Amino acid sequence: MSASPLFRPFDHPKLKLRNRIVMAPMTRKRSPGGAPGADVAAYYRRRGEGGVGLILSEGAGIRRNGSRSDPAVPNLFGDDALAGWQAVVDGVKATGAKFAPQLWHVGARPDEATKALPEAPIDSPSGLPWPGKTVAEPMSEEAIADTIAAYAEAAANAAKLGCDAVEIHGAHGYLIDQFLWDGTNLRSDGWNGPTLKERARFAAEVVRAMRQATGPDFPILIRISQDKSPDGSVRLANDPGELALLVEVLAEAGVDIFHCSGARFSRREFAGSDLSFAGWVKKISGLPTIAVGTVGLDVPPATPLFATIAPGPIDEVERRLDAGEFDLVAVGRALLADPDWAEKVRAGRTDELIGFEARYVAELH
Ligand SMILES: Cc1cc2nc3c(=O)[nH]c(=O)nc-3n(C[C@H](O)[C@H](O)[C@H](O)COP(=O)(O)O)c2cc1C
């Protein structure tokens, strides 16, 4: 057995994992018409065979026209899509890995690659993907209620498919984050307010509806992030007190595990402490957290996401995991490049690790 803390089992009352390695959610746009096919199932299965503990899917749309900004992003509703996902889930679970889909609604944000806006009606708190840029009308009460119901329906679908958990994409400036940020939430009703506590209401209602739809034992994860802008100049929470407002509302609504997204897992989040974002969220909530960002890659500062990157050491992430700063470690690009990343690390075959290149985003290997 490997002595690395990455290979200690995760023993949560609702979710048992064979190790601490999580495949980060990564959009692939390989599901024409919203239905994942055999190639997508094989892609996820290979990461399960490669030893990952928990596989998080790419973001998947919910039953709202505007939830996706590209028709090749998969859905988590509808017969064809669900049949496609069933093959993914069964294939992954046969490898001993666990599987959770990520639910994604882009809100008012255009697609990062094509710059296309989602199909109408665009759902967002105030019609803004970014302060000062209006692309749609604010969501009506009816649209908000229907969107929350669509999240719940997708979560129920995940449970029916035999998924082990479900993750809400609450990060990176998409719909839920648009409600959280005062730069994109300009509402003057009960979906906004002076602090993150009030702006978290939409996210909390989504969690509650998903809990209601799936029962008390189904693990609900939420991914949150601090950064809104590519240069990292805007943060959601400016200090631990602000972060606590958000985290406490979400924990009370029923979140089981927080996925703390950031460019670098080790970034010092607030002055006066070395703690990372995942470290702070764990400290505040008392709940397990997932750290992510540059794990297994040797990434110089300010490197673009799709640059060529060599494999890197993992001792710092192991040290923090061992110290209990966070509980799970998500791996994105390193796993996109190398389906066997986890097994190679476990067996000490680090000289065989494959670095990341943009072509791995273009392929589905
Ligand atoms: C091709 C690609 C697609 C991504 N798609 C998503 C997504 O659908 N949902 C999400 O929350 N994050 C997404 N991300 C962000 C990753 O989950 C992860 O946080 C990021 O790549 C940093 O981790 P890494 O350094 O291990 O790659 C994506 C990243 C990449 C490279």
PDBQT file of the ligand as one rigid body, heavy atoms in Angstrom, charges set to zero:
ROOT
HETATM    1  C1  LIG A 401     -10.854  21.639 -20.450  1.00  0.00    +0.000 C 
HETATM    2  C2  LIG A 401     -11.345  22.133 -19.120  1.00  0.00    +0.000 A 
HETATM    3  C3  LIG A 401     -12.716  22.180 -18.883  1.00  0.00    +0.000 A 
HETATM    4  C4  LIG A 401     -13.213  22.603 -17.644  1.00  0.00    +0.000 A 
HETATM    5  N1  LIG A 401     -14.576  22.551 -17.401  1.00  0.00    +0.000 NA
HETATM    6  C5  LIG A 401     -15.050  22.785 -16.150  1.00  0.00    +0.000 A 
HETATM    7  C6  LIG A 401     -16.422  22.535 -15.818  1.00  0.00    +0.000 A 
HETATM    8  O1  LIG A 401     -17.243  22.074 -16.647  1.00  0.00    +0.000 OA
HETATM    9  N2  LIG A 401     -16.826  22.797 -14.555  1.00  0.00    +0.000 N 
HETATM   10  C7  LIG A 401     -15.967  23.303 -13.602  1.00  0.00    +0.000 A 
HETATM   11  O2  LIG A 401     -16.388  23.521 -12.459  1.00  0.00    +0.000 OA
HETATM   12  N3  LIG A 401     -14.660  23.518 -13.894  1.00  0.00    +0.000 NA
HETATM   13  C8  LIG A 401     -14.178  23.242 -15.109  1.00  0.00    +0.000 A 
HETATM   14  N4  LIG A 401     -12.827  23.378 -15.370  1.00  0.00    +0.000 N 
HETATM   15  C9  LIG A 401     -11.895  23.731 -14.270  1.00  0.00    +0.000 C 
HETATM   16  C10 LIG A 401     -11.301  22.450 -13.659  1.00  0.00    +0.000 C 
HETATM   17  O3  LIG A 401     -12.282  21.688 -12.991  1.00  0.00    +0.000 OA
HETATM   18  C11 LIG A 401     -10.171  22.754 -12.666  1.00  0.00    +0.000 C 
HETATM   19  O4  LIG A 401     -10.681  23.497 -11.585  1.00  0.00    +0.000 OA
HETATM   20  C12 LIG A 401      -9.019  23.519 -13.314  1.00  0.00    +0.000 C 
HETATM   21  O5  LIG A 401      -8.621  22.899 -14.511  1.00  0.00    +0.000 OA
HETATM   22  C13 LIG A 401      -7.797  23.598 -12.362  1.00  0.00    +0.000 C 
HETATM   23  O6  LIG A 401      -7.360  22.317 -12.013  1.00  0.00    +0.000 OA
HETATM   24  P1  LIG A 401      -6.025  21.681 -12.691  1.00  0.00    +0.000 P 
HETATM   25  O7  LIG A 401      -4.919  22.650 -12.440  1.00  0.00    +0.000 OA
HETATM   26  O8  LIG A 401      -5.830  20.372 -11.970  1.00  0.00    +0.000 OA
HETATM   27  O9  LIG A 401      -6.291  21.522 -14.145  1.00  0.00    +0.000 OA
HETATM   28  C14 LIG A 401     -12.310  22.996 -16.618  1.00  0.00    +0.000 A 
HETATM   29  C15 LIG A 401     -10.933  22.977 -16.876  1.00  0.00    +0.000 A 
HETATM   30  C16 LIG A 401     -10.445  22.526 -18.087  1.00  0.00    +0.000 A 
HETATM   31  C17 LIG A 401      -8.949  22.442 -18.295  1.00  0.00    +0.000 C 
ENDROOT
TORSDOF 0
